[in-house]
Amino acid sequence: MNQHQVYGKNYKGTAAENYQRFFVPAIGAPVADDLTAIADLQPGERVLDVACGTGVVTRLAAERVGATGSVTGLDINPGMLAVARSATPPNISIKWQEANAESLPFPDNAFNVVLCQMGLQFVPGKLAALREMRRVLETGGRALISVPGPKPPLFAIMTDALARHLSPEAASFGDLVFSMHDVDELKELMRSAGFRNVDVEAKPKTLRLPAPADFLWQYIHSTPLAEPASQAGEAKRAALEREVCERWQAFVVDGSLCLRVGMTTATALK
């Protein structure tokens, strides 16, 4: 299969639609299983999922708290929320809210649990967002934040190639994704936001991804990288794919990429 066919294959949707179709099954859902397991959600609890994206954590939370509970998914991106709504079965009741994490549109003490999976690193005002999460929690309520990093070798290869074949700006997205993983930094932020009983733990997570060319373009088309890639021209896309796929061969097991990524998870109480 030549590069142009790979590049154009199955990527007709928006970035949010592709995120739900490709990124969620490969990465989002396995990590969401871990976060919701740690959260130990109980029937009847009121849950807020901040930076919910297309709602993978939100839907899991709704299943766990059941009909007596309530779940709200909040994101700043209306496209993500539109896909979240369409991906949610009619029998699951979730409130979707478009808003900024730094200014949550909820009263004090509105929730028992606040979750945030792989989103805090994208928020410019991290301390403000954490203070808001604490504010909307009831006393004794719990917050759980997960962030990925440090940047795994597999993504370092891709970021390096993006800088060379697309632009330094495109590569900076890969840097941002893995920019917030330091245990001490996250612990200090949580404490500065007023949380107590703060515990932060970094653990490796092994994920099985599609074959190199498939994952490369699936990831690009699920993220803000889609636009610079589409504007780059076929020759640059072909060179990008050639380099990345050649260097990714070291991570291929039985035809699939094996990604070992660190996940840093903070738990805390109000």
N, C-alpha and C positions, 0 to 999 in steps of 0.2 A: 504494500500500500504506500503510495507516495505521500509526501508531506501535505500537499494541498487537500487530499482526501481526508487525512487524519484531522487536519485543522478544521475542515468544514463539516465533519461528520457529527451529527446529533447535537449540534450546538446552536440551534435556531432560537432558543428561548432567551429570556432576559437573564442577567446575572443571578437574580434571586431564584428564578425557576431552575437554572442549572445548579445553583447551590443546593437546592432541595433534592434535585435528581441525582447529583453526583457526590458533592461534598458530604452531605448528611449521612448517607449510607457508609461511606468509607471512613470518615473521621468523626463527624458530629454525633452520630448515634452511639457508637461505642463509648465515647467520652461522657455523653449524657447519662448512660446507664450507670457509670461510676459515680457521677456527681449526685444523682438522685438516690443512689444506694446509701451514700454517705449522709445525705440529708435526712434519711429515715422519716420520710413524710408519713403523716398519720391521717386517717379519715377525719374529715371535718376541718382540717387546717386551711387557713387563708394564705395563699402563696403568690408572690410576685416574682416573675422572671424578667430580669433587666437585661437589655440587649439580646432579646429573645430570638432575633433572626427569623427564620421560617418556622420556629416553634417546636423544635425537637425536644428540648427540655420541658417546655410548657405542657406539651401533650402528655409526657410521662408523669409530670406532677399532677395533672388533672386525673389521670387514671388512679393515682395513689391516694389522693384526698377524697375521691368519690363524689357522689351527688350531694353530700352534706358539706363538702368543702367548696372553696372558690379559688380560681386561678386567673391571674392577669398576666398577659405577655406584653412587654413594653419594648418598643424599638423606635429609633429615630428615622428609619428607612421605610417609607410607605410601600415600596416594592416588596420588601421582605414580608411586611405584615399582610399584604394582599395574598402572597403565596401561603403564608401561615394559615390564613382563614380558609383558603381553598383546600389545604392539605389536612384540615381537621374534620374528622367524621362528625356527622350531624348529632350524634348522641353524646358528644363531649362538649360540655359548656365551658367556654373560655372567653374572657373579655380581652380584646386586643386594643392596645393604646399606643398611639403615635406620640412620642415625647422624648425629650432629652434626659439622659440619665442624671445630669447635673441639676435638674429641676423637676423632680417627680410630682405629677399632678394629683397627689393623694394626701389625705389628712394624716396627722400624726397617729401612730399606733394602729395602722390599718391592717397590718399583716402579721402572721405568725412566723413566716419564713420568707427570706429574700434570697434568690439564686441569681448567679451571673456566670455563665459559661463562655469562656474564650471571648469576652467582650471588653473587659476593663482596660486592656492595653490600647484600645482604640479611642478611649474617652480622654479628651484633652485635660479636663479638670478631674483627675482621679480622686483626690481628697474630697472635693465637693460632692462627687457622685457617692462615695462611701458614706459621707455624712448624711446625705439624703436617704440612702438605704437604711441607715440606722434610725433616722427620724421616723420613717414610716413603719418601722417594726414596733410591736408591742414590747413592753418591758419583759425581758426573758426570752424574747424572740431570737431566732438564729439567722445568721447570714452565712452563705457558702459561696465562695468565689473561686473559679478555676481559670488559670492562664497557662499557655503552653510555652515551653522553652527549656533550656537555651536552643537556639536554632540547630536542628539536627543536620548532620552532614548532607543528607539527601536534599534538604531545602537550601543549604549553603551552595550546593552545586547549581541549583536552579537560579538562586538570586545572583550568583556570579555571572551566569550566562545571560540573564535578563539585562544586567548592567551593560554587558558587552554588545548584545544584539538588538536590544530595544532602547533602553535609556537608564541612567542612574535613578531617575524618578520612579520608573517601574520597579526597579530592584528595591527601592526603599520600602515598598509595601511588604516585601518578605522580611525586611528588618523589623518593621513595625509589629508584624504578627507575633514575633518572638521577643519583643522588647521588654516584657515584664514578667520575669520568672524568678527573680532573686528572693529567696525565702525571707531574709532579713528586711529587705525593702518593703515587701508586702505586709509583713508583720508590723513594721513601724507605721505604715499607712493606716492599717486597720486600727491600731491603738490611737493614732492621732485623730482618727475619725470618731473616737469615743467608745469603740467596742471593748468588751472585756472577754476574758477567757479565750484570748486569741491563740489559735493553733494553726501553724502553716507547715505543710509537708510536701516535699517534692518526691514524686515517684515516676519511674519509667513506664511508658505504655507502648506496647507493641501492636501495630496495626498492619493489616494485610490490604494492600492497595492494588488497583488494576495495573496492567502492564505499563511500562514506561511511557510510551507515546500517548496512550489513552489517558493516563493520570495527568501528564503534563498539560494537555489541552482541556481536560475536565476541570482541573484546578484553575487554569487561566480564565476559562469562561465562567467560572463560579465566583469570580472576584473582580475588583476594579482593574485587574490586568487585562481584561477582555478588550477594552478600548485601545490601549497602546499596541496590543498585539495585532488587532485588526488594521490599525493604521500603518503598521510597520512595513507591509509589503511582503510578497511571497518569498523572496530570496532571504530576507532576514528571519522570517518564521522558519524556513527550512534549515537555516544555519543554527538557529536556537534549538530546534528539535534534534538535529544531528548531534550537537555537542552534549545536550542534557541526556539524551537516551544512551549515548555511548558511555558517559560517566556513571549513569545509573545502573549499568549492567552489574556492577559490584553489589547491588542491593536486591537483585532479582533472585527469587526462590520459587521454583516450579512455575515460572511464567509471571509471577506477581511480584510487585515491589514490597519489600519488608521495611516498614518505617518504625523506628524506635525513637519515641519522642518523650521528653520529660513533661509531666503535668504537675504544676504547683497548685495546691488546693488550700485555701484558707477557710477555717470555720471560726465563728465567733458568736458571742451573745451580746444583746443590748443590755 
